[in-house]
Amino acid sequence: MEEEVEMTFDEALEYVKTQVEVGDLLEISYNRIFAPGEVLGFTEEDEVTGEGFRVGLQLTGKILNQCVEVDFKEIADDLIELRHITDDKELIIEIL
């Protein structure tokens, strides 16, 4: 079942922190980047280094199939859309 919602960046970040689990598929669209992948893990914000909340992804592309870590603080101004896919549902989050 596919559902579309609109959220602010802060609401979307809170959704990722509370609803996305390791093993889920998360597609992140920001700037001109499309990063689809399986969630490997989460890293909380680090005030010492200034890094924001990070999600580790195993990319599921045909050409690139590597692990990346996406820092939500770095992409805050460029985030366009998130797509959270589980066995039960597909939620598309458009960023306001």
PDB file of N, CA, C and O in Angstrom:
ATOM      1  N   MET A   1       0.839  -1.174   0.000  1.00  0.00           N
ATOM      2  CA  MET A   1       0.000   0.000   0.000  1.00  0.00           C
ATOM      3  C   MET A   1       0.887   1.241   0.000  1.00  0.00           C
ATOM      4  O   MET A   1       1.778   1.371   0.840  1.00  0.00           O
ATOM      5  N   GLU A   2       0.648   2.136  -0.924  1.00  0.00           N
ATOM      6  CA  GLU A   2       1.450   3.355  -1.051  1.00  0.00           C
ATOM      7  C   GLU A   2       0.679   4.541  -0.487  1.00  0.00           C
ATOM      8  O   GLU A   2      -0.517   4.701  -0.734  1.00  0.00           O
ATOM      9  N   GLU A   3       1.387   5.368   0.276  1.00  0.00           N
ATOM     10  CA  GLU A   3       0.782   6.554   0.883  1.00  0.00           C
ATOM     11  C   GLU A   3       1.737   7.732   0.713  1.00  0.00           C
ATOM     12  O   GLU A   3       2.953   7.572   0.808  1.00  0.00           O
ATOM     13  N   GLU A   4       1.183   8.907   0.463  1.00  0.00           N
ATOM     14  CA  GLU A   4       1.998  10.115   0.335  1.00  0.00           C
ATOM     15  C   GLU A   4       1.622  11.103   1.427  1.00  0.00           C
ATOM     16  O   GLU A   4       0.442  11.311   1.712  1.00  0.00           O
ATOM     17  N   VAL A   5       2.651  11.718   2.045  1.00  0.00           N
ATOM     18  CA  VAL A   5       2.433  12.739   3.063  1.00  0.00           C
ATOM     19  C   VAL A   5       3.430  13.871   2.844  1.00  0.00           C
ATOM     20  O   VAL A   5       4.458  13.694   2.190  1.00  0.00           O
ATOM     21  N   GLU A   6       3.113  15.026   3.396  1.00  0.00           N
ATOM     22  CA  GLU A   6       4.022  16.169   3.371  1.00  0.00           C
ATOM     23  C   GLU A   6       4.486  16.440   4.787  1.00  0.00           C
ATOM     24  O   GLU A   6       3.690  16.411   5.725  1.00  0.00           O
ATOM     25  N   MET A   7       5.773  16.704   4.941  1.00  0.00           N
ATOM     26  CA  MET A   7       6.346  16.996   6.249  1.00  0.00           C
ATOM     27  C   MET A   7       7.413  18.057   6.118  1.00  0.00           C
ATOM     28  O   MET A   7       7.997  18.244   5.051  1.00  0.00           O
ATOM     29  N   THR A   8       7.662  18.747   7.210  1.00  0.00           N
ATOM     30  CA  THR A   8       8.816  19.633   7.260  1.00  0.00           C
ATOM     31  C   THR A   8      10.057  18.763   7.423  1.00  0.00           C
ATOM     32  O   THR A   8       9.945  17.565   7.683  1.00  0.00           O
ATOM     33  N   PHE A   9      11.231  19.355   7.273  1.00  0.00           N
ATOM     34  CA  PHE A   9      12.467  18.591   7.459  1.00  0.00           C
ATOM     35  C   PHE A   9      12.537  17.994   8.850  1.00  0.00           C
ATOM     36  O   PHE A   9      12.887  16.825   9.008  1.00  0.00           O
ATOM     37  N   ASP A  10      12.204  18.791   9.869  1.00  0.00           N
ATOM     38  CA  ASP A  10      12.282  18.308  11.250  1.00  0.00           C
ATOM     39  C   ASP A  10      11.321  17.146  11.501  1.00  0.00           C
ATOM     40  O   ASP A  10      11.668  16.197  12.203  1.00  0.00           O
ATOM     41  N   GLU A  11      10.123  17.215  10.935  1.00  0.00           N
ATOM     42  CA  GLU A  11       9.170  16.110  11.079  1.00  0.00           C
ATOM     43  C   GLU A  11       9.673  14.853  10.384  1.00  0.00           C
ATOM     44  O   GLU A  11       9.546  13.750  10.915  1.00  0.00           O
ATOM     45  N   ALA A  12      10.246  15.022   9.193  1.00  0.00           N
ATOM     46  CA  ALA A  12      10.782  13.882   8.458  1.00  0.00           C
ATOM     47  C   ALA A  12      11.959  13.250   9.196  1.00  0.00           C
ATOM     48  O   ALA A  12      12.080  12.025   9.239  1.00  0.00           O
ATOM     49  N   LEU A  13      12.818  14.074   9.771  1.00  0.00           N
ATOM     50  CA  LEU A  13      13.952  13.560  10.539  1.00  0.00           C
ATOM     51  C   LEU A  13      13.459  12.771  11.745  1.00  0.00           C
ATOM     52  O   LEU A  13      13.986  11.700  12.046  1.00  0.00           O
ATOM     53  N   GLU A  14      12.465  13.290  12.429  1.00  0.00           N
ATOM     54  CA  GLU A  14      11.898  12.585  13.582  1.00  0.00           C
ATOM     55  C   GLU A  14      11.263  11.264  13.133  1.00  0.00           C
ATOM     56  O   GLU A  14      11.362  10.257  13.834  1.00  0.00           O
ATOM     57  N   TYR A  15      10.614  11.269  11.971  1.00  0.00           N
ATOM     58  CA  TYR A  15      10.032  10.037  11.430  1.00  0.00           C
ATOM     59  C   TYR A  15      11.129   8.997  11.195  1.00  0.00           C
ATOM     60  O   TYR A  15      10.973   7.836  11.575  1.00  0.00           O
ATOM     61  N   VAL A  16      12.223   9.400  10.581  1.00  0.00           N
ATOM     62  CA  VAL A  16      13.326   8.471  10.314  1.00  0.00           C
ATOM     63  C   VAL A  16      13.875   7.916  11.629  1.00  0.00           C
ATOM     64  O   VAL A  16      14.146   6.720  11.738  1.00  0.00           O
ATOM     65  N   LYS A  17      14.034   8.775  12.609  1.00  0.00           N
ATOM     66  CA  LYS A  17      14.574   8.340  13.901  1.00  0.00           C
ATOM     67  C   LYS A  17      13.668   7.338  14.608  1.00  0.00           C
ATOM     68  O   LYS A  17      14.157   6.427  15.276  1.00  0.00           O
ATOM     69  N   THR A  18      12.345   7.499  14.466  1.00  0.00           N
ATOM     70  CA  THR A  18      11.423   6.671  15.254  1.00  0.00           C
ATOM     71  C   THR A  18      10.776   5.527  14.478  1.00  0.00           C
ATOM     72  O   THR A  18      10.370   4.536  15.086  1.00  0.00           O
ATOM     73  N   GLN A  19      10.668   5.633  13.159  1.00  0.00           N
ATOM     74  CA  GLN A  19       9.909   4.636  12.397  1.00  0.00           C
ATOM     75  C   GLN A  19      10.747   3.748  11.487  1.00  0.00           C
ATOM     76  O   GLN A  19      10.354   2.617  11.201  1.00  0.00           O
ATOM     77  N   VAL A  20      11.885   4.235  11.032  1.00  0.00           N
ATOM     78  CA  VAL A  20      12.720   3.460  10.112  1.00  0.00           C
ATOM     79  C   VAL A  20      13.584   2.509  10.921  1.00  0.00           C
ATOM     80  O   VAL A  20      14.171   2.896  11.932  1.00  0.00           O
ATOM     81  N   GLU A  21      13.659   1.264  10.471  1.00  0.00           N
ATOM     82  CA  GLU A  21      14.423   0.242  11.171  1.00  0.00           C
ATOM     83  C   GLU A  21      15.499  -0.339  10.266  1.00  0.00           C
ATOM     84  O   GLU A  21      15.425  -0.236   9.041  1.00  0.00           O
ATOM     85  N   VAL A  22      16.495  -0.948  10.889  1.00  0.00           N
ATOM     86  CA  VAL A  22      17.552  -1.626  10.137  1.00  0.00           C
ATOM     87  C   VAL A  22      16.895  -2.700   9.273  1.00  0.00           C
ATOM     88  O   VAL A  22      16.048  -3.456   9.750  1.00  0.00           O
ATOM     89  N   GLY A  23      17.287  -2.764   8.008  1.00  0.00           N
ATOM     90  CA  GLY A  23      16.721  -3.719   7.059  1.00  0.00           C
ATOM     91  C   GLY A  23      15.646  -3.138   6.170  1.00  0.00           C
ATOM     92  O   GLY A  23      15.343  -3.710   5.123  1.00  0.00           O
ATOM     93  N   ASP A  24      15.055  -2.007   6.561  1.00  0.00           N
ATOM     94  CA  ASP A  24      14.070  -1.332   5.713  1.00  0.00           C
ATOM     95  C   ASP A  24      14.774  -0.728   4.505  1.00  0.00           C
ATOM     96  O   ASP A  24      15.984  -0.501   4.530  1.00  0.00           O
ATOM     97  N   LEU A  25      14.013  -0.471   3.453  1.00  0.00           N
ATOM     98  CA  LEU A  25      14.540   0.259   2.311  1.00  0.00           C
ATOM     99  C   LEU A  25      14.205   1.731   2.486  1.00  0.00           C
ATOM    100  O   LEU A  25      13.078   2.086   2.831  1.00  0.00           O
ATOM    101  N   LEU A  26      15.191   2.582   2.247  1.00  0.00           N
ATOM    102  CA  LEU A  26      14.999   4.022   2.359  1.00  0.00           C
ATOM    103  C   LEU A  26      15.594   4.663   1.119  1.00  0.00           C
ATOM    104  O   LEU A  26      16.778   4.492   0.827  1.00  0.00           O
ATOM    105  N   GLU A  27      14.778   5.393   0.399  1.00  0.00           N
ATOM    106  CA  GLU A  27      15.231   6.113  -0.792  1.00  0.00           C
ATOM    107  C   GLU A  27      15.250   7.592  -0.448  1.00  0.00           C
ATOM    108  O   GLU A  27      14.229   8.157  -0.055  1.00  0.00           O
ATOM    109  N   ILE A  28      16.400   8.212  -0.593  1.00  0.00           N
ATOM    110  CA  ILE A  28      16.578   9.613  -0.232  1.00  0.00           C
ATOM    111  C   ILE A  28      16.873  10.408  -1.494  1.00  0.00           C
ATOM    112  O   ILE A  28      17.816  10.104  -2.224  1.00  0.00           O
ATOM    113  N   SER A  29      16.060  11.430  -1.748  1.00  0.00           N
ATOM    114  CA  SER A  29      16.276  12.322  -2.895  1.00  0.00           C
ATOM    115  C   SER A  29      16.630  13.701  -2.365  1.00  0.00           C
ATOM    116  O   SER A  29      15.845  14.326  -1.652  1.00  0.00           O
ATOM    117  N   TYR A  30      17.813  14.167  -2.718  1.00  0.00           N
ATOM    118  CA  TYR A  30      18.238  15.499  -2.305  1.00  0.00           C
ATOM    119  C   TYR A  30      19.128  16.086  -3.391  1.00  0.00           C
ATOM    120  O   TYR A  30      19.912  15.385  -4.031  1.00  0.00           O
ATOM    121  N   ASN A  31      18.978  17.419  -3.580  1.00  0.00           N
ATOM    122  CA  ASN A  31      19.710  18.124  -4.620  1.00  0.00           C
ATOM    123  C   ASN A  31      19.532  17.351  -5.922  1.00  0.00           C
ATOM    124  O   ASN A  31      18.404  17.232  -6.401  1.00  0.00           O
ATOM    125  N   ARG A  32      20.588  16.828  -6.503  1.00  0.00           N
ATOM    126  CA  ARG A  32      20.478  16.015  -7.723  1.00  0.00           C
ATOM    127  C   ARG A  32      20.867  14.567  -7.454  1.00  0.00           C
ATOM    128  O   ARG A  32      21.230  13.832  -8.373  1.00  0.00           O
ATOM    129  N   ILE A  33      20.789  14.172  -6.215  1.00  0.00           N
ATOM    130  CA  ILE A  33      21.214  12.842  -5.793  1.00  0.00           C
ATOM    131  C   ILE A  33      19.991  11.989  -5.476  1.00  0.00           C
ATOM    132  O   ILE A  33      19.036  12.458  -4.857  1.00  0.00           O
ATOM    133  N   PHE A  34      20.031  10.737  -5.906  1.00  0.00           N
ATOM    134  CA  PHE A  34      19.020   9.759  -5.542  1.00  0.00           C
ATOM    135  C   PHE A  34      19.768   8.588  -4.925  1.00  0.00           C
ATOM    136  O   PHE A  34      20.541   7.912  -5.604  1.00  0.00           O
ATOM    137  N   ALA A  35      19.539   8.346  -3.634  1.00  0.00           N
ATOM    138  CA  ALA A  35      20.271   7.307  -2.909  1.00  0.00           C
ATOM    139  C   ALA A  35      19.294   6.271  -2.357  1.00  0.00           C
ATOM    140  O   ALA A  35      18.783   6.434  -1.249  1.00  0.00           O
ATOM    141  N   PRO A  36      19.026   5.191  -3.127  1.00  0.00           N
ATOM    142  CA  PRO A  36      18.180   4.123  -2.616  1.00  0.00           C
ATOM    143  C   PRO A  36      19.036   3.058  -1.956  1.00  0.00           C
ATOM    144  O   PRO A  36      20.092   2.697  -2.476  1.00  0.00           O
ATOM    145  N   GLY A  37      18.590   2.554  -0.815  1.00  0.00           N
ATOM    146  CA  GLY A  37      19.378   1.506  -0.199  1.00  0.00           C
ATOM    147  C   GLY A  37      18.718   0.889   1.010  1.00  0.00           C
ATOM    148  O   GLY A  37      17.718   1.384   1.530  1.00  0.00           O
ATOM    149  N   GLU A  38      19.310  -0.211   1.440  1.00  0.00           N
ATOM    150  CA  GLU A  38      18.866  -0.896   2.647  1.00  0.00           C
ATOM    151  C   GLU A  38      19.535  -0.250   3.844  1.00  0.00           C
ATOM    152  O   GLU A  38      20.743  -0.012   3.831  1.00  0.00           O
ATOM    153  N   VAL A  39      18.762   0.034   4.871  1.00  0.00           N
ATOM    154  CA  VAL A  39      19.283   0.684   6.068  1.00  0.00           C
ATOM    155  C   VAL A  39      20.162  -0.304   6.837  1.00  0.00           C
ATOM    156  O   VAL A  39      19.727  -1.396   7.201  1.00  0.00           O
ATOM    157  N   LEU A  40      21.411   0.111   7.073  1.00  0.00           N
ATOM    158  CA  LEU A  40      22.361  -0.717   7.818  1.00  0.00           C
ATOM    159  C   LEU A  40      22.438  -0.326   9.284  1.00  0.00           C
ATOM    160  O   LEU A  40      22.707  -1.164  10.144  1.00  0.00           O
ATOM    161  N   GLY A  41      22.200   0.953   9.566  1.00  0.00           N
ATOM    162  CA  GLY A  41      22.295   1.406  10.942  1.00  0.00           C
ATOM    163  C   GLY A  41      22.153   2.906  11.051  1.00  0.00           C
ATOM    164  O   GLY A  41      22.026   3.611  10.051  1.00  0.00           O
ATOM    165  N   PHE A  42      22.178   3.385  12.294  1.00  0.00           N
ATOM    166  CA  PHE A  42      21.993   4.796  12.591  1.00  0.00           C
ATOM    167  C   PHE A  42      23.121   5.267  13.500  1.00  0.00           C
ATOM    168  O   PHE A  42      23.625   4.511  14.331  1.00  0.00           O
ATOM    169  N   THR A  43      23.505   6.518  13.332  1.00  0.00           N
ATOM    170  CA  THR A  43      24.491   7.142  14.202  1.00  0.00           C
ATOM    171  C   THR A  43      23.892   8.444  14.703  1.00  0.00           C
ATOM    172  O   THR A  43      23.512   9.308  13.912  1.00  0.00           O
ATOM    173  N   GLU A  44      23.810   8.580  16.008  1.00  0.00           N
ATOM    174  CA  GLU A  44      23.227   9.782  16.603  1.00  0.00           C
ATOM    175  C   GLU A  44      24.109  11.003  16.343  1.00  0.00           C
ATOM    176  O   GLU A  44      25.278  10.875  15.976  1.00  0.00           O
ATOM    177  N   GLU A  45      23.535  12.171  16.537  1.00  0.00           N
ATOM    178  CA  GLU A  45      24.265  13.427  16.370  1.00  0.00           C
ATOM    179  C   GLU A  45      25.465  13.463  17.302  1.00  0.00           C
ATOM    180  O   GLU A  45      25.439  12.910  18.401  1.00  0.00           O
ATOM    181  N   ASP A  46      26.518  14.127  16.839  1.00  0.00           N
ATOM    182  CA  ASP A  46      27.740  14.241  17.630  1.00  0.00           C
ATOM    183  C   ASP A  46      28.080  15.719  17.760  1.00  0.00           C
ATOM    184  O   ASP A  46      28.532  16.342  16.799  1.00  0.00           O
ATOM    185  N   GLU A  47      27.865  16.274  18.933  1.00  0.00           N
ATOM    186  CA  GLU A  47      28.108  17.700  19.142  1.00  0.00           C
ATOM    187  C   GLU A  47      29.588  18.050  19.083  1.00  0.00           C
ATOM    188  O   GLU A  47      29.939  19.180  18.742  1.00  0.00           O
ATOM    189  N   VAL A  48      30.456  17.110  19.405  1.00  0.00           N
ATOM    190  CA  VAL A  48      31.900  17.369  19.387  1.00  0.00           C
ATOM    191  C   VAL A  48      32.388  17.584  17.959  1.00  0.00           C
ATOM    192  O   VAL A  48      33.139  18.522  17.695  1.00  0.00           O
ATOM    193  N   THR A  49      31.966  16.717  17.035  1.00  0.00           N
ATOM    194  CA  THR A  49      32.419  16.827  15.648  1.00  0.00           C
ATOM    195  C   THR A  49      31.505  17.703  14.797  1.00  0.00           C
ATOM    196  O   THR A  49      31.893  18.143  13.716  1.00  0.00           O
ATOM    197  N   GLY A  50      30.283  17.957  15.288  1.00  0.00           N
ATOM    198  CA  GLY A  50      29.331  18.758  14.522  1.00  0.00           C
ATOM    199  C   GLY A  50      28.525  17.952  13.522  1.00  0.00           C
ATOM    200  O   GLY A  50      27.737  18.518  12.764  1.00  0.00           O
ATOM    201  N   GLU A  51      28.709  16.642  13.508  1.00  0.00           N
ATOM    202  CA  GLU A  51      27.960  15.809  12.583  1.00  0.00           C
ATOM    203  C   GLU A  51      26.526  15.653  13.065  1.00  0.00           C
ATOM    204  O   GLU A  51      26.255  15.629  14.266  1.00  0.00           O
ATOM    205  N   GLY A  52      25.608  15.546  12.097  1.00  0.00           N
ATOM    206  CA  GLY A  52      24.204  15.374  12.434  1.00  0.00           C
ATOM    207  C   GLY A  52      23.827  13.913  12.506  1.00  0.00           C
ATOM    208  O   GLY A  52      24.692  13.038  12.458  1.00  0.00           O
ATOM    209  N   PHE A  53      22.536  13.646  12.620  1.00  0.00           N
ATOM    210  CA  PHE A  53      22.016  12.283  12.627  1.00  0.00           C
ATOM    211  C   PHE A  53      22.351  11.638  11.289  1.00  0.00           C
ATOM    212  O   PHE A  53      22.083  12.219  10.237  1.00  0.00           O
ATOM    213  N   ARG A  54      22.932  10.448  11.320  1.00  0.00           N
ATOM    214  CA  ARG A  54      23.372   9.782  10.097  1.00  0.00           C
ATOM    215  C   ARG A  54      22.721   8.417   9.942  1.00  0.00           C
ATOM    216  O   ARG A  54      22.477   7.706  10.917  1.00  0.00           O
ATOM    217  N   VAL A  55      22.446   8.070   8.682  1.00  0.00           N
ATOM    218  CA  VAL A  55      21.889   6.771   8.337  1.00  0.00           C
ATOM    219  C   VAL A  55      22.873   6.072   7.406  1.00  0.00           C
ATOM    220  O   VAL A  55      23.289   6.629   6.391  1.00  0.00           O
ATOM    221  N   GLY A  56      23.235   4.851   7.765  1.00  0.00           N
ATOM    222  CA  GLY A  56      24.091   4.041   6.903  1.00  0.00           C
ATOM    223  C   GLY A  56      23.231   3.255   5.932  1.00  0.00           C
ATOM    224  O   GLY A  56      22.262   2.611   6.336  1.00  0.00           O
ATOM    225  N   LEU A  57      23.583   3.304   4.643  1.00  0.00           N
ATOM    226  CA  LEU A  57      22.818   2.610   3.605  1.00  0.00           C
ATOM    227  C   LEU A  57      23.728   1.717   2.774  1.00  0.00           C
ATOM    228  O   LEU A  57      24.863   2.081   2.466  1.00  0.00           O
ATOM    229  N   GLN A  58      23.216   0.545   2.416  1.00  0.00           N
ATOM    230  CA  GLN A  58      23.836  -0.305   1.404  1.00  0.00           C
ATOM    231  C   GLN A  58      23.092   0.009   0.121  1.00  0.00           C
ATOM    232  O   GLN A  58      21.957  -0.431  -0.066  1.00  0.00           O
ATOM    233  N   LEU A  59      23.728   0.774  -0.771  1.00  0.00           N
ATOM    234  CA  LEU A  59      23.047   1.220  -1.987  1.00  0.00           C
ATOM    235  C   LEU A  59      22.606   0.036  -2.832  1.00  0.00           C
ATOM    236  O   LEU A  59      23.277  -0.995  -2.883  1.00  0.00           O
ATOM    237  N   THR A  60      21.467   0.201  -3.493  1.00  0.00           N
ATOM    238  CA  THR A  60      20.901  -0.878  -4.301  1.00  0.00           C
ATOM    239  C   THR A  60      20.864  -0.508  -5.776  1.00  0.00           C
ATOM    240  O   THR A  60      19.911  -0.858  -6.472  1.00  0.00           O
ATOM    241  N   GLY A  61      21.868   0.182  -6.259  1.00  0.00           N
ATOM    242  CA  GLY A  61      21.908   0.572  -7.660  1.00  0.00           C
ATOM    243  C   GLY A  61      22.488  -0.521  -8.533  1.00  0.00           C
ATOM    244  O   GLY A  61      23.091  -1.473  -8.037  1.00  0.00           O
ATOM    245  N   LYS A  62      22.302  -0.378  -9.847  1.00  0.00           N
ATOM    246  CA  LYS A  62      22.849  -1.355 -10.786  1.00  0.00           C
ATOM    247  C   LYS A  62      24.344  -1.134 -11.007  1.00  0.00           C
ATOM    248  O   LYS A  62      25.088  -2.084 -11.248  1.00  0.00           O
ATOM    249  N   ILE A  63      24.776   0.120 -10.924  1.00  0.00           N
ATOM    250  CA  ILE A  63      26.189   0.421 -11.145  1.00  0.00           C
ATOM    251  C   ILE A  63      26.921   0.514  -9.819  1.00  0.00           C
ATOM    252  O   ILE A  63      27.980  -0.088  -9.637  1.00  0.00           O
ATOM    253  N   LEU A  64      26.347   1.274  -8.894  1.00  0.00           N
ATOM    254  CA  LEU A  64      26.956   1.427  -7.576  1.00  0.00           C
ATOM    255  C   LEU A  64      26.254   0.519  -6.576  1.00  0.00           C
ATOM    256  O   LEU A  64      25.027   0.512  -6.486  1.00  0.00           O
ATOM    257  N   ASN A  65      27.027  -0.231  -5.841  1.00  0.00           N
ATOM    258  CA  ASN A  65      26.475  -1.104  -4.812  1.00  0.00           C
ATOM    259  C   ASN A  65      27.424  -1.048  -3.627  1.00  0.00           C
ATOM    260  O   ASN A  65      28.116  -2.018  -3.319  1.00  0.00           O
ATOM    261  N   GLN A  66      27.445   0.091  -2.977  1.00  0.00           N
ATOM    262  CA  GLN A  66      28.382   0.303  -1.885  1.00  0.00           C
ATOM    263  C   GLN A  66      27.678   0.845  -0.658  1.00  0.00           C
ATOM    264  O   GLN A  66      26.501   1.204  -0.708  1.00  0.00           O
ATOM    265  N   CYS A  67      28.406   0.901   0.439  1.00  0.00           N
ATOM    266  CA  CYS A  67      27.869   1.451   1.680  1.00  0.00           C
ATOM    267  C   CYS A  67      28.182   2.943   1.743  1.00  0.00           C
ATOM    268  O   CYS A  67      29.298   3.371   1.448  1.00  0.00           O
ATOM    269  N   VAL A  68      27.190   3.716   2.129  1.00  0.00           N
ATOM    270  CA  VAL A  68      27.374   5.153   2.323  1.00  0.00           C
ATOM    271  C   VAL A  68      26.710   5.550   3.634  1.00  0.00           C
ATOM    272  O   VAL A  68      25.860   4.831   4.159  1.00  0.00           O
ATOM    273  N   GLU A  69      27.105   6.689   4.147  1.00  0.00           N
ATOM    274  CA  GLU A  69      26.479   7.235   5.345  1.00  0.00           C
ATOM    275  C   GLU A  69      25.973   8.623   4.987  1.00  0.00           C
ATOM    276  O   GLU A  69      26.747   9.482   4.563  1.00  0.00           O
ATOM    277  N   VAL A  70      24.675   8.845   5.156  1.00  0.00           N
ATOM    278  CA  VAL A  70      24.048  10.117   4.809  1.00  0.00           C
ATOM    279  C   VAL A  70      23.832  10.911   6.093  1.00  0.00           C
ATOM    280  O   VAL A  70      23.159  10.453   7.016  1.00  0.00           O
ATOM    281  N   ASP A  71      24.415  12.110   6.135  1.00  0.00           N
ATOM    282  CA  ASP A  71      24.296  13.008   7.283  1.00  0.00           C
ATOM    283  C   ASP A  71      23.131  13.962   7.008  1.00  0.00           C
ATOM    284  O   ASP A  71      23.207  14.804   6.113  1.00  0.00           O
ATOM    285  N   PHE A  72      22.067  13.824   7.777  1.00  0.00           N
ATOM    286  CA  PHE A  72      20.874  14.635   7.541  1.00  0.00           C
ATOM    287  C   PHE A  72      21.126  16.122   7.780  1.00  0.00           C
ATOM    288  O   PHE A  72      20.440  16.958   7.193  1.00  0.00           O
ATOM    289  N   LYS A  73      22.083  16.465   8.619  1.00  0.00           N
ATOM    290  CA  LYS A  73      22.418  17.871   8.838  1.00  0.00           C
ATOM    291  C   LYS A  73      23.008  18.479   7.566  1.00  0.00           C
ATOM    292  O   LYS A  73      22.753  19.639   7.242  1.00  0.00           O
ATOM    293  N   GLU A  74      23.802  17.675   6.849  1.00  0.00           N
ATOM    294  CA  GLU A  74      24.433  18.135   5.611  1.00  0.00           C
ATOM    295  C   GLU A  74      23.435  18.333   4.467  1.00  0.00           C
ATOM    296  O   GLU A  74      23.637  19.199   3.616  1.00  0.00           O
ATOM    297  N   ILE A  75      22.372  17.544   4.440  1.00  0.00           N
ATOM    298  CA  ILE A  75      21.427  17.608   3.318  1.00  0.00           C
ATOM    299  C   ILE A  75      20.127  18.337   3.661  1.00  0.00           C
ATOM    300  O   ILE A  75      19.193  18.350   2.858  1.00  0.00           O
ATOM    301  N   ALA A  76      20.064  18.936   4.838  1.00  0.00           N
ATOM    302  CA  ALA A  76      18.816  19.553   5.322  1.00  0.00           C
ATOM    303  C   ALA A  76      18.208  20.531   4.316  1.00  0.00           C
ATOM    304  O   ALA A  76      16.998  20.498   4.092  1.00  0.00           O
ATOM    305  N   ASP A  77      19.006  21.387   3.715  1.00  0.00           N
ATOM    306  CA  ASP A  77      18.479  22.403   2.796  1.00  0.00           C
ATOM    307  C   ASP A  77      18.136  21.844   1.425  1.00  0.00           C
ATOM    308  O   ASP A  77      17.388  22.469   0.671  1.00  0.00           O
ATOM    309  N   ASP A  78      18.675  20.670   1.091  1.00  0.00           N
ATOM    310  CA  ASP A  78      18.494  20.108  -0.244  1.00  0.00           C
ATOM    311  C   ASP A  78      17.547  18.917  -0.299  1.00  0.00           C
ATOM    312  O   ASP A  78      17.249  18.421  -1.386  1.00  0.00           O
ATOM    313  N   LEU A  79      17.066  18.447   0.854  1.00  0.00           N
ATOM    314  CA  LEU A  79      16.226  17.258   0.881  1.00  0.00           C
ATOM    315  C   LEU A  79      14.896  17.532   0.189  1.00  0.00           C
ATOM    316  O   LEU A  79      14.211  18.508   0.494  1.00  0.00           O
ATOM    317  N   ILE A  80      14.547  16.661  -0.740  1.00  0.00           N
ATOM    318  CA  ILE A  80      13.331  16.809  -1.534  1.00  0.00           C
ATOM    319  C   ILE A  80      12.274  15.789  -1.120  1.00  0.00           C
ATOM    320  O   ILE A  80      11.108  16.125  -0.915  1.00  0.00           O
ATOM    321  N   GLU A  81      12.713  14.527  -1.002  1.00  0.00           N
ATOM    322  CA  GLU A  81      11.751  13.458  -0.764  1.00  0.00           C
ATOM    323  C   GLU A  81      12.433  12.259  -0.111  1.00  0.00           C
ATOM    324  O   GLU A  81      13.606  11.978  -0.358  1.00  0.00           O
ATOM    325  N   LEU A  82      11.675  11.566   0.723  1.00  0.00           N
ATOM    326  CA  LEU A  82      12.088  10.290   1.302  1.00  0.00           C
ATOM    327  C   LEU A  82      11.037   9.260   0.932  1.00  0.00           C
ATOM    328  O   LEU A  82       9.846   9.566   0.879  1.00  0.00           O
ATOM    329  N   ARG A  83      11.477   8.056   0.681  1.00  0.00           N
ATOM    330  CA  ARG A  83      10.547   6.957   0.427  1.00  0.00           C
ATOM    331  C   ARG A  83      10.951   5.820   1.363  1.00  0.00           C
ATOM    332  O   ARG A  83      12.055   5.286   1.259  1.00  0.00           O
ATOM    333  N   HIS A  84      10.055   5.453   2.275  1.00  0.00           N
ATOM    334  CA  HIS A  84      10.305   4.398   3.253  1.00  0.00           C
ATOM    335  C   HIS A  84       9.508   3.174   2.834  1.00  0.00           C
ATOM    336  O   HIS A  84       8.281   3.219   2.755  1.00  0.00           O
ATOM    337  N   ILE A  85      10.213   2.075   2.566  1.00  0.00           N
ATOM    338  CA  ILE A  85       9.566   0.871   2.059  1.00  0.00           C
ATOM    339  C   ILE A  85       9.801  -0.277   3.036  1.00  0.00           C
ATOM    340  O   ILE A  85      10.936  -0.609   3.380  1.00  0.00           O
ATOM    341  N   THR A  86       8.696  -0.868   3.469  1.00  0.00           N
ATOM    342  CA  THR A  86       8.746  -2.058   4.319  1.00  0.00           C
ATOM    343  C   THR A  86       7.923  -3.146   3.639  1.00  0.00           C
ATOM    344  O   THR A  86       7.374  -2.928   2.559  1.00  0.00           O
ATOM    345  N   ASP A  87       7.838  -4.307   4.263  1.00  0.00           N
ATOM    346  CA  ASP A  87       7.022  -5.387   3.700  1.00  0.00           C
ATOM    347  C   ASP A  87       5.549  -5.007   3.651  1.00  0.00           C
ATOM    348  O   ASP A  87       4.812  -5.473   2.782  1.00  0.00           O
ATOM    349  N   ASP A  88       5.120  -4.160   4.587  1.00  0.00           N
ATOM    350  CA  ASP A  88       3.705  -3.828   4.712  1.00  0.00           C
ATOM    351  C   ASP A  88       3.259  -2.616   3.914  1.00  0.00           C
ATOM    352  O   ASP A  88       2.118  -2.554   3.454  1.00  0.00           O
ATOM    353  N   LYS A  89       4.164  -1.643   3.748  1.00  0.00           N
ATOM    354  CA  LYS A  89       3.718  -0.385   3.146  1.00  0.00           C
ATOM    355  C   LYS A  89       4.866   0.355   2.478  1.00  0.00           C
ATOM    356  O   LYS A  89       6.037   0.006   2.626  1.00  0.00           O
ATOM    357  N   GLU A  90       4.488   1.382   1.742  1.00  0.00           N
ATOM    358  CA  GLU A  90       5.427   2.291   1.117  1.00  0.00           C
ATOM    359  C   GLU A  90       4.945   3.705   1.412  1.00  0.00           C
ATOM    360  O   GLU A  90       3.846   4.089   1.013  1.00  0.00           O
ATOM    361  N   LEU A  91       5.779   4.483   2.117  1.00  0.00           N
ATOM    362  CA  LEU A  91       5.408   5.839   2.485  1.00  0.00           C
ATOM    363  C   LEU A  91       6.325   6.815   1.769  1.00  0.00           C
ATOM    364  O   LEU A  91       7.548   6.738   1.879  1.00  0.00           O
ATOM    365  N   ILE A  92       5.715   7.733   1.035  1.00  0.00           N
ATOM    366  CA  ILE A  92       6.465   8.769   0.328  1.00  0.00           C
ATOM    367  C   ILE A  92       6.305  10.062   1.117  1.00  0.00           C
ATOM    368  O   ILE A  92       5.188  10.527   1.344  1.00  0.00           O
ATOM    369  N   ILE A  93       7.409  10.628   1.525  1.00  0.00           N
ATOM    370  CA  ILE A  93       7.402  11.859   2.310  1.00  0.00           C
ATOM    371  C   ILE A  93       7.961  12.981   1.454  1.00  0.00           C
ATOM    372  O   ILE A  93       9.139  12.972   1.095  1.00  0.00           O
ATOM    373  N   GLU A  94       7.119  13.941   1.131  1.00  0.00           N
ATOM    374  CA  GLU A  94       7.566  15.133   0.409  1.00  0.00           C
ATOM    375  C   GLU A  94       7.919  16.189   1.430  1.00  0.00           C
ATOM    376  O   GLU A  94       7.150  16.461   2.352  1.00  0.00           O
ATOM    377  N   ILE A  95       9.091  16.784   1.261  1.00  0.00           N
ATOM    378  CA  ILE A  95       9.578  17.782   2.211  1.00  0.00           C
ATOM    379  C   ILE A  95       9.069  19.162   1.819  1.00  0.00           C
ATOM    380  O   ILE A  95       9.228  19.589   0.675  1.00  0.00           O
ATOM    381  N   LEU A  96       8.461  19.851   2.765  1.00  0.00           N
ATOM    382  CA  LEU A  96       7.936  21.202   2.539  1.00  0.00           C
ATOM    383  C   LEU A  96       9.047  22.233   2.585  1.00  0.00           C
ATOM    384  O   LEU A  96       8.791  23.425   2.416  1.00  0.00           O
TER     385      LEU A  96
END
